[in-house]
Amino acid sequence: MTLHIPFDNTYAQLPSQFYTRQSPTAVAAPRLLAFNADLAATLGIPPADEAELAAAFGGNQLPDGAEPLAQLYAGHQFGTFNPQLGDGRAVLLGEVVGTDGIRRDIQLKGSGPTPYSRNGDGRAWLGPVLREYVVSEAMHALGIPTTRALAAVETGETIWREGALPGAVLTRVALSHLRVGTFQVFAARGETAALKTLTDYAIARHYPHARGPMGLLRCARDAQAELIAAWMGVGFIHGVMNTDNSAISGETIDYGPCAFMDVFHPNRVFSSIDRAGRYAFSNQPEIAVWNLAQLATALIQQYDDPNEAVDEATEIVHAMPAQIEAAWLSRFRAKLGLSTEGADDLELITDLMGLMTDGQADFTNTFRSLMDGDARDQFLEPSVFDSWHLRWSKRLEAEVQPQAVMARANPVLIPRNHQIEHMIAAAVAGDLAPFERLMAALARPYEPQPSFEDLRRPPSEGEVVQATFCGT
């Protein structure tokens, strides 16, 4: 029996230069590892048995109404422009309008080669699939805009990376897969008609109140500014903020070598391919502005006289750093229990983070421990915290319910790198229990959960993950 998904496809109706029609490549023995039933219900996908779900989300049997395609885009990768990238291992099955009235893409990732694979095998192995499943769903539970995970399917095939590894396919759900790089490819080719079509499509789909290319640029800026502040507030490092990984919708997309910090350091880098630290934690706001400037450069190419839009585009981009700082300050005020604004709040926050850097304090546990009165224990030399604590306590006198504010702003649990690695190793050995336990715990990240208290623990010296990998 073929799975029925209530597709209502619009991207597939765009001109053919936007994509290549491409079906997923069948796999040897699809087996369902995980399925997000709550998300499926929102998408209007009816209940089905595991074999049916595995066949559909492993790529062996197209659901009714699917119009599979691989999207075309370009992108700056670590600052160097690549004029053609595209979905090298992903196929967009189609779009649905959910029970909540929101339109979303359903995409298979790791579904086989496409014309954009650049000699790659188009596949994914189990580790990155489960990492993205866990981290994207954790980000959703944290309240941060993100793509979602609908299903994970083991393929029964061997994938060769650093060795022989089990293959898998992730089903990803997104508001869309429009990226800065989607605009760049047509701007670079001088295809202004396609660029105009894409701009109109993006506005209609994401920001119907926006007026023209500069209206789209403003909306993308606002969404990205809030997103970057949200990342910073939970110690998240994307790791590969190329323009092809920057979504117009303002969602977090493409979880490759991503990581959450344990010990805080502003210059922390995990991504194994970020050798110069371009996408370090503290650089993320600057890179978001840089990416927006690339979007502006692409968008203005559709004007008969691009110079007429330069001043407005420049004003929009130049306003972004202050927007990110304001959003960042709002989030970190809340992390300290502050719902009012004080003139010295920025200094108070940055002084604490300086102490955390010097004292090798755990990011998540330090902020959460402010609620419990034991934050000083997070520092190598606890006494350095005392004078700051006095200043903070004085500042809290102006607040009414600081504990409630902090409880909403400071998660108890994050997907820690060493736990992710343990989960992956267990899954490769055939044990999904650690994966299922992480999923259960991270679904309620702001709540104390005694049965998951061990997941709060930072890594021991031998468990520290020094580098993360994208898995391609």
N, C-alpha and C positions, 0 to 999 in steps of 0.2 A: 504494500500500500504506500502511495506517495504522500509525504507530509504536506499538509496544506498550510501555507502562510499567506495572510491577506495582503499581498504586495500591491503597492500603488506607486509605480516607478515613474520618476521624473527625470533623473539624470540620464537614463537610457534614451530619453527622447531628445537630448541635445545632439548637435551635429557630430558626425562620426570622428572628427579630429580630436574630440575630448577623451576618447577611450578606444580600446580594442575589444570587440566581442570575444569572450574567452570563457570557456567552461572549466571548472576545476578538473584536475586529473584524479581519476579514481585511485583508491588505495587498496592494499591487499586484504586487510582484515580490520575494518573500523570497529572500535569498541568505545562506548561512551564512558568517559571518566568522570565528568561533572556536567551538570545541567542546571541553569538558573531558572527554576520554575516560576519564581515571582516575576522576574523580568519577562519571561515568555508570556505570562498572563497579561502583563501590561502591553506587550506587542500584539496581543490577539492570537497567539499561536496556541492551537488546541492541544490537549494532552495527547501523548503518543507513547508507544512502547520504546524501550531502549534501542532495539534494533533499528527501528524506523528513524529515531533521532540520530543514531550513529551513522546511518547511511546518508542522511541529509546533510549533517554537519561535518561529516568526513569527506564529503565531495563526491560520493558514489551515486547519489540519486538526487537530481534537482527537485526542489520543492515546486509545487504548482505555482505558476506565475512568475518564477524567477527569470531574470534577464541578465545572466552573468556577464561581467565585463571587468577589464583591468583598466584603471584610470591612469591617465597621462599627467605628469607634472615634472617640473624641474626643481632646482634647489641649490642653495649655498650650503655646502657641506664643510664645516669647520672653516668658513669664510671663503671657500673657493667655489665658484659657480660651476655647476654641472648642468648643461643645457637640456638634458633629457634624462629623467629618472623613470618614475612611474611605478605602478604596482608590480614588483618583481616576483612576489610570492603571495599575492593576495588577489581575491576575486570578489567583487561586489555582487551579491546575489540580487539585491534590490532594496526597496524602501517599504516601510509600513508606517501607517498613521496609527499610533497606539490608542488604547482606551482612554488615555489622558489627553488625546488630541495632538500629541507631539509627533512630528515626522522623524523617523530615524532610519539610518542605513543598517543593513545586516551584511557583514563581510566575512568571508573565510580567509584566514591567515595561515599560510603554510600549505596552500592548496595546489601547489605545483607550478611549473614554469609558465611564464607569459612572454610576450615579445619584449618586455622591459626587464627581463631577469639578468641580463648582462653576464651570461655564462654561468649563472647560479642555478641550483637545482630546484629553486622555488619552494623548498620544503622548510619545515621547522622541526626542531627536536623537542622532546617533552619538557625539558627544563625551562626554556624561555616561555613556552605556552603556559605552564602552571605559574610561573613568576608573574606574567601579565594578568592572568586570571585573578590571582590573589591580590596583587597590588592595585589593579584597577578597581576591583570591588571594595578594597579597603579605602581607597580614595573616595569612592562614592559614599561610603558610610561616614567618612570624615567630613562630608559636605563640600567636597572640592569638585568642580566641574571635570568630568572625565568620560572617556569611552567606557563601555561596560563589557563584561564577559557573559556570553550567553551559553556557550558550551565548550568543552574540551574533549577531543576524540583522539584516542591512540590509533595509529594507522596500521600497526602490525608490520611496519617496514623499518629498515635500518637507515639512519641518516649519518653521513660521514662528516664530522667536524674535526675535533682534535683526536677523534677515534670513532668507533661504532657506537651510535646512540639511538634510542628508540624515537621514532617519528611521531608527530602529533599535529593536530590542526586546531586552531582557536577560532571560535566564532565571536567576532567583535561587533559591538553595536555602538553607533555614533550618531550625533545630530547630523553630521555629514562628514565626508572625508575631504572636503575642500581645504586646501592648504595655501600658505603664501606661495609655495612653489607651483601650485596650479595656475596662478595668475602669471607667475614669472615665465613659464614656458611659452605662453602666447605673446607676452610682451617682447621676449627675446627674439621670437620669430617674426615680429612685426605683423602678427595676425590680429589687427585691431578689431575686426568684426567679431572674431571669436572672443576676444577680451571683453568687448561690450556685452556679448551674450552671457558670458560667465559672470560679469559684474551684476547684470540684471537678475540672473538666476540666484546668485548668492544673497542679494538684497531681498528678493521675494521669499527665499527659504528661511533666512535667519533674522533679517532686520527690516521687515516691511515698512517700518516708519522712516527708514533712511532715505535720503534724497541724493541720488547720483553717486559716482565713485568716491567723492570725498566724504559723503555721508557714510558709506560703507567703511571707509578708513577710520572714521571716528568711532564707529561701533566696534570694529575689531580691536582698536586701541583700548577702549574702555573694558572690553571683556578680557583682554590679555593682561591689563594692569591688575585687575582683581585676581586673575588666576595666579600670577607670579607672587603676589602678596600671600595668597593662600598656600602656595608651595612653601614659601619661606616660614610661614607660621607653624608648619609641622616638621620643618627640617628636611624637606624633600629636595633631592637633586635629580633633575631629569637626565642629565648626562649627555644628551645629544640633541641640543636645541637648534638643529639645522632648520632652514626655512621650509623644508619639506616635512618637518615634524611640528610645524606651527599651524594650528587649526584656526580657520577664520571664525569658527563658532566660539572660540575661547575655552574649548575643552582640552584637557591633558590627553595627548595622543602619542602612540608609539613608545610603549614601555620597553626599552631595550636595556642598556646598562644603567638603569635608574637605581636609586638607593635612598634610604632614610638614614640620616646621621645618627650615630650613637653619641660618642664624645663630640662636643661641639667645637668646630673650627670654621671660621668664615671662608677659608680658602680650600675647604675639603673637596676632593675630587675622587670619584670611584671609577668612572668609566675608563676601561682599559685603552680605549682609542683616543681619549682626550689627554694626550701627552703633554700639552702646553697649558692645561688648565683653563682653556677658553670657557668651558661651561661649569666652572667651579660654583659652589653654592652662592657666594657673594656676587658673582658675575651675572647671575641670571636676570636681574633687572636690566642691566646694560645690554645684554644680548636680546632681550625682548624688544627694547627700543631699536636696536640695530635691525632686527627682523622686520619690525614695522616700517622702517625706512625702506627696506627692500620691497615691501608691499606697495608703499607709496610710489616708488620709482616705477613699478609695473603698472599701477593703476593710471598714472598720468599719461601713459603712452596712448590711451584711447582718445585723448582730446585732439581735436584738429590742430590746435597749437598747444603742445604740452606745457609751454612756459606759462600759460594762463592759470595753471593749477599749482605751479611750484610754490608760490607763497602760501597758499592755503594748506597744502600738504606739509610744508615745513612747519607751520604753526601747529598742526595736529601732532606731528611727531615730536616736536620740541616740548609739547605739554605733557608727554607721557612720563618722564622721570618724576615730576611732581605728583602725578596721579598715583604711580606705584608707591612713592614714599608715603602719601597720605593713607593709602589702603594698608600698607605695611604697618604704619603707626597705629592705625585703628585696631588691627589684629593683635599687635603686641601690647597695646594698652589693655585689651581684654585679657590677654594672658597673665597680666599682673593684677587683674581684678578691677581695672579702671574703666568706668563708663562715662566719666567726665573728662574734660581736657584740661591739662595743666601745662604751664609754660615750660616746665623742666622735665616733662615726661620723656622726651627723646633722650635726654642725657641719662635719665634714670634707667631706661631700657638698655642703651648702649653700654653703660657702665657695668650692668649685670652681665651682658654678653661678653664683655672684656674679661670679667672675672671668670666666667665659664670657660673661656678659651685658655686662660692661664692655669686655671684649676682643673682642666681636663674633666669638666662636668658633663654628664649625660644630658643631651638637649631635652628630650621628652620628659625624663624623670625629674629633672630640676624644676621645670615649670609646673609639673603636676604636684611636686612636693611642696611648692609654695603654699598650697592649700592645707597641707597636713602639718606644717611647722617643722619639717625635718629636711628642708632644702640644703642646709649647711653641710649635711653629710654627703652631698654629691661632690664636694670639692676636695682636692688633694690635701689642702690646708683649710679646714673648715672656718678658722677664725677670720679669714679674709672676707667672708660673707657677712660678718656681723655688722660692720659699719653701714654697708649697703642696706641691710635689713632694717636698720633704724630709720634710714631715709624713706624706705618704702612704707614702713609702718606709719610714719607721719603722714605720708601722702594718702594712705588708705582712710584716714580720718574723714576725708571729704566724701567717701563712698558709702552707699547704703547697703548693697548686697554683693560685696566683692567675691565671696565664696561662690555664689551662683554664677557670676560672670566668668570666673576662672574655670568652673566645672564645664561650662559650655565651650570654652576656648582651648582647653588643654587636654588632649587625649591621654588616656591611661595606656593604651596599646597602639603600637604601630607595627607594620610588618618589618621586623628587624632582619638585617641581612643574613646573620648566622642562622636564624630560624628558617628563612627562605632556602638557604643552601641545604640545611638538614632535611627540609621537606622534599626538595628536589632529589636528593640522594636516596631517600626512602622510596619515592615514587618510581625512580629508575629500577629499584630493587623489587618493585611490585607492591609496595605498601603505601596506600593512600591515606592512612589514618592521620599522619601529621598534616597533610594538606587539608583534610576535612576539619581537623581541630583548629587550624589557623583560620579557616573560613568562618567557623562558628564564633571564635573569639573576636575577630576583627569586624564582625557585623555590628558590634556594639562598642566602638572604641572609646567612648567617653564614660562608660559605666565601669565602676569597680566590679570585677568578676573573680571572686575567690578561687574558683576552679581553674582559672587561667593566670593566676598570679605569677607563675614561673615565666610567663611570656613577657613580663615587664623587665626581666633581668637583662642587663647589657651583656655582651659577649665576654667570655673569659679571654685571657691573653691568647690562648691557642685557638679560639673561635673567631677572632677578628677577621673580617673580610676586607682585604686591602683593595680589591679590584672587582668590578662587575663587567659582564660581557653581554654583547647584543645577541649572540647566538646565530648570526647569519652565516 
